[in-house]
Amino acid sequence: MGFELGTDGPGAIVVGVDGSPTSMRAAAYAAGLARRQRTHLIAVYARTTPTTLLTIADHSGLAVNAVIEAQDELERQLRAEINGWGADSEVIARQGDPLTVLAEVAKETRADALIVGSSAGFGHRIAGSLAIRLVRYGKWPVTVVP
């Protein structure tokens, strides 16, 4: 049997990070896994756009700028943290819905697995948690870190 692309040798592990405690635990778990398996770790930060309500009410633009500055700072902190873990790692930050961004990066990089932190928010009860939506998407094994 010959070599089949995506099935032999180390691939990539994609982990979703947003700065929350559960996502940082997921990133630490993914970094350890990547080091042990000698595989590439890709930490993905999905930057969300400020809500329409915020942009309508924010005539001066100060609130929107504050949200963008907070996202920039979080991205800097994530890069510093994840790059210091010693795994072969990179951080990819993109604008968009976390499900869409994670799925796009996983597809582009031919990821072997997705790792996310468990949802602690109220909204997941209505729309479903990111982990459940990724499992339903059904393209990659998904590990949920509490």
KOLSESE-115051 format. One record per residue: x negated, y, z of N, C-alpha, C in turn; residue in three letters. Coordinates in steps of 0.02 Angstrom, whole numbers, padded with zeros to 5 digits, always signed. Example, Ala and Ser with C-alpha at 12.3 -4.5 7.8 and 13.67 -1.06 7.14 Angstrom:
2
-00660-00284+00390-00615-00225+00390-00660-00165+00390Ala
-00642-00112+00354-00684-00053+00357-00645+00002+00394Ser
END
This chain:
146
-00042-00059+00000+00000+00000+00000-00044+00062+00000Met
-00030+00110-00042-00070+00171-00050-00048+00226-00003Gly
-00086+00279-00007-00072+00339+00032-00007+00371+00008Phe
+00035+00390+00055+00097+00425+00038+00096+00493+00073Glu
+00105+00545+00034+00103+00613+00061+00151+00621+00119Leu
+00126+00647+00175+00168+00661+00232+00175+00604+00281Gly
+00144+00546+00267+00153+00490+00313+00088+00465+00343Thr
+00031+00484+00315-00033+00460+00340-00073+00519+00367Asp
-00105+00508+00422-00149+00560+00449-00110+00615+00484Gly
-00148+00660+00515-00115+00714+00551-00079+00762+00505Pro
-00024+00787+00529+00015+00836+00491+00020+00900+00531Gly
+00081+00922+00543+00091+00984+00579+00148+00976+00629Ala
+00141+01010+00684+00194+01015+00734+00216+01087+00736Ile
+00281+01099+00729+00309+01166+00731+00345+01175+00798Val
+00330+01230+00832+00363+01245+00895+00393+01315+00891Val
+00456+01320+00912+00490+01385+00914+00474+01421+00978Gly
+00452+01483+00973+00437+01523+01032+00473+01590+01028Val
+00498+01612+01086+00530+01678+01089+00511+01716+01152Asp
+00462+01689+01189+00440+01722+01250+00476+01699+01312Gly
+00530+01662+01305+00567+01638+01364+00526+01584+01399Ser
+00539+01574+01464+00501+01522+01500+00507+01452+01467Pro
+00567+01434+01444+00574+01368+01414+00537+01363+01348Thr
+00535+01417+01309+00499+01413+01245+00423+01411+01258Ser
+00399+01443+01310+00328+01441+01325+00308+01372+01352Met
+00353+01339+01390+00340+01270+01411+00338+01224+01349Arg
+00384+01237+01302+00385+01197+01240+00319+01208+01201Ala
+00295+01270+01199+00233+01284+01164+00174+01250+01198Ala
+00172+01251+01264+00118+01217+01301+00120+01142+01288Ala
+00179+01113+01289+00187+01041+01274+00164+01026+01203Tyr
+00185+01068+01155+00166+01058+01085+00091+01065+01075Ala
+00060+01112+01111-00013+01121+01105-00050+01060+01131Ala
-00027+01033+01187-00058+00972+01213-00051+00914+01164Gly
+00008+00907+01136+00022+00854+01088-00022+00863+01026Leu
-00027+00924+01002-00068+00938+00943-00142+00922+00956Ala
-00166+00940+01015-00236+00925+01032-00248+00849+01034Arg
-00203+00813+01067-00211+00740+01073-00206+00705+01006Arg
-00162+00729+00963-00153+00697+00897-00197+00728+00843Gln
-00236+00777+00862-00280+00812+00815-00241+00836+00753Arg
-00187+00870+00767-00144+00896+00714-00136+00971+00721Thr
-00112+01002+00670-00104+01075+00666-00041+01096+00704His
-00047+01147+00746+00009+01175+00783+00029+01241+00752Leu
+00094+01247+00737+00121+01309+00708+00174+01335+00756Ile
+00159+01390+00789+00208+01422+00833+00247+01473+00791Ala
+00312+01468+00792+00355+01510+00750+00396+01556+00795Val
+00390+01621+00780+00429+01672+00815+00477+01704+00766Tyr
+00541+01694+00776+00592+01723+00733+00613+01790+00762Ala
+00594+01842+00728+00612+01910+00750+00683+01924+00726Arg
+00725+01943+00771+00794+01958+00752+00803+02033+00742Thr
+00848+02050+00698+00862+02121+00686+00909+02146+00740Thr
+00902+02209+00760+00948+02238+00809+01020+02232+00785Pro
+01065+02221+00830+01135+02212+00812+01164+02275+00779Thr
+01214+02264+00738+01246+02319+00703+01275+02371+00751Thr
+01303+02347+00806+01332+02392+00856+01278+02438+00884Leu
+01219+02411+00898+01164+02451+00924+01143+02503+00872Leu
+01138+02484+00810+01115+02531+00758+01167+02586+00745Thr
+01230+02570+00751+01283+02620+00740+01283+02671+00798Ile
+01276+02646+00859+01278+02690+00918+01213+02729+00928Ala
+01160+02708+00895+01094+02737+00906+01078+02788+00852Asp
+01105+02848+00859+01096+02901+00808+01024+02923+00804His
+00988+02924+00859+00919+02948+00859+00869+02895+00836Ser
+00890+02832+00839+00844+02778+00820+00800+02755+00877Gly
+00806+02785+00936+00763+02767+00992+00774+02696+01016Leu
+00836+02674+01020+00850+02607+01044+00824+02554+00995Ala
+00834+02565+00931+00810+02518+00881+00733+02515+00882Val
+00702+02574+00888+00629+02576+00892+00604+02539+00954Asn
+00640+02546+01010+00621+02512+01071+00625+02436+01062Ala
+00676+02412+01028+00683+02341+01015+00625+02316+00971Val
+00609+02353+00920+00554+02334+00874+00487+02335+00911Ile
+00475+02385+00952+00413+02389+00991+00408+02330+01040Glu
+00464+02312+01071+00464+02255+01117+00448+02190+01079Ala
+00475+02183+01019+00460+02124+00978+00387+02123+00957Gln
+00360+02181+00940+00289+02185+00922+00245+02164+00981Asp
+00261+02189+01040+00222+02172+01099+00228+02097+01115Glu
+00288+02070+01110+00297+01999+01122+00257+01958+01073Leu
+00257+01978+01009+00218+01942+00959+00143+01943+00976Glu
+00118+02001+00998+00047+02006+01017+00032+01959+01075Arg
+00076+01958+01125+00066+01914+01183+00068+01840+01163Gln
+00115+01822+01119+00119+01753+01096+00056+01732+01060Leu
+00031+01776+01016-00030+01760+00978-00089+01749+01026Arg
-00096+01793+01075-00151+01787+01122-00145+01723+01163Ala
-00086+01708+01186-00074+01648+01227-00086+01584+01188Glu
-00055+01578+01131-00057+01516+01093-00126+01504+01062Ile
-00157+01556+01038-00224+01548+01009-00277+01530+01061Asn
-00262+01543+01124-00309+01526+01178-00302+01455+01204Gly
-00258+01415+01176-00246+01348+01202-00292+01295+01174Trp
-00333+01312+01126-00383+01264+01102-00359+01216+01049Gly
-00298+01218+01030-00275+01174+00976-00288+01210+00909Ala
-00287+01173+00855-00290+01202+00788-00222+01235+00778Asp
-00217+01300+00791-00151+01331+00794-00148+01396+00755Ser
-00086+01414+00739-00072+01479+00708-00003+01501+00730Glu
+00009+01566+00727+00074+01594+00743+00103+01624+00679Val
+00164+01606+00664+00200+01634+00607+00260+01673+00635Ile
+00263+01736+00619+00320+01778+00640+00357+01800+00577Ala
+00422+01787+00578+00465+01807+00521+00530+01836+00547Arg
+00559+01877+00506+00624+01906+00522+00679+01856+00504Gln
+00727+01847+00549+00785+01805+00532+00811+01763+00589Gly
+00862+01726+00574+00894+01681+00621+00844+01625+00639Asp
+00837+01609+00704+00789+01558+00724+00797+01491+00688Pro
+00858+01467+00678+00869+01404+00643+00841+01407+00572Leu
+00858+01459+00536+00835+01467+00467+00760+01474+00463Thr
+00731+01515+00506+00659+01526+00505+00621+01462+00522Val
+00642+01427+00575+00609+01364+00593+00614+01313+00537Leu
+00673+01306+00508+00682+01257+00454+00639+01275+00393Ala
+00635+01339+00376+00594+01360+00319+00520+01344+00330Glu
+00495+01362+00389+00424+01349+00404+00410+01274+00407Val
+00455+01236+00438+00445+01164+00442+00444+01133+00372Ala
+00487+01156+00329+00488+01129+00260+00425+01149+00222Lys
+00406+01212+00227+00347+01237+00191+00283+01201+00213Glu
+00278+01185+00277+00217+01155+00305+00220+01079+00309Thr
+00276+01051+00287+00286+00978+00291+00276+00954+00363Arg
+00308+00987+00408+00301+00972+00479+00324+00901+00495Ala
+00288+00870+00542+00307+00804+00565+00359+00806+00621Asp
+00361+00862+00657+00407+00868+00713+00420+00941+00729Ala
+00477+00953+00760+00495+01019+00785+00503+01014+00861Leu
+00478+01063+00897+00484+01065+00969+00513+01132+00989Ile
+00564+01131+01031+00595+01193+01055+00609+01186+01129Val
+00616+01243+01162+00636+01243+01232+00712+01238+01237Gly
+00735+01212+01293+00807+01207+01302+00837+01277+01309Ser
+00899+01283+01288+00933+01347+01290+00960+01361+01360Ser
+00948+01421+01383+00974+01441+01448+01030+01492+01442Ala
+01047+01510+01380+01095+01563+01368+01167+01540+01367Gly
+01212+01587+01376+01284+01573+01375+01308+01561+01304Phe
+01279+01597+01255+01301+01594+01186+01296+01526+01155Gly
+01252+01483+01181+01244+01416+01150+01307+01374+01160His
+01348+01391+01209+01409+01353+01220+01460+01366+01164Arg
+01454+01424+01133+01500+01442+01079+01473+01418+01012Ile
+01411+01437+00996+01382+01422+00930+01341+01358+00930Ala
+01327+01331+00988+01283+01273+00992+01211+01296+01002Gly
+01174+01259+01041+01104+01278+01054+01063+01268+00990Ser
+01007+01301+00989+00961+01294+00932+00941+01221+00923Leu
+00926+01187+00978+00905+01117+00974+00960+01074+00942Ala
+01021+01083+00963+01076+01043+00935+01086+01058+00861Ile
+01080+01122+00843+01087+01140+00772+01030+01111+00731Arg
+00969+01109+00758+00913+01078+00722+00923+01003+00714Leu
+00948+00970+00765+00962+00898+00761+01015+00886+00708Val
+01067+00926+00707+01120+00918+00656+01094+00930+00586Arg
+01045+00976+00580+01014+00989+00515+00981+00926+00489Tyr
+00953+00886+00535+00933+00818+00520+00873+00807+00475Gly
+00825+00852+00473+00768+00843+00429+00705+00819+00465Lys
+00699+00835+00530+00639+00820+00568+00658+00795+00637Trp
+00613+00756+00668+00624+00739+00739+00620+00804+00780Pro
+00665+00811+00828+00667+00871+00870+00657+00850+00942Val
+00609+00883+00975+00597+00872+01046+00619+00934+01083Thr
+00659+00925+01136+00683+00981+01175+00648+00978+01243Val
+00613+01032+01260+00575+01036+01323+00617+01076+01373Val
+00630+01048+01432+00671+01085+01481+00634+01145+01511Pro
END
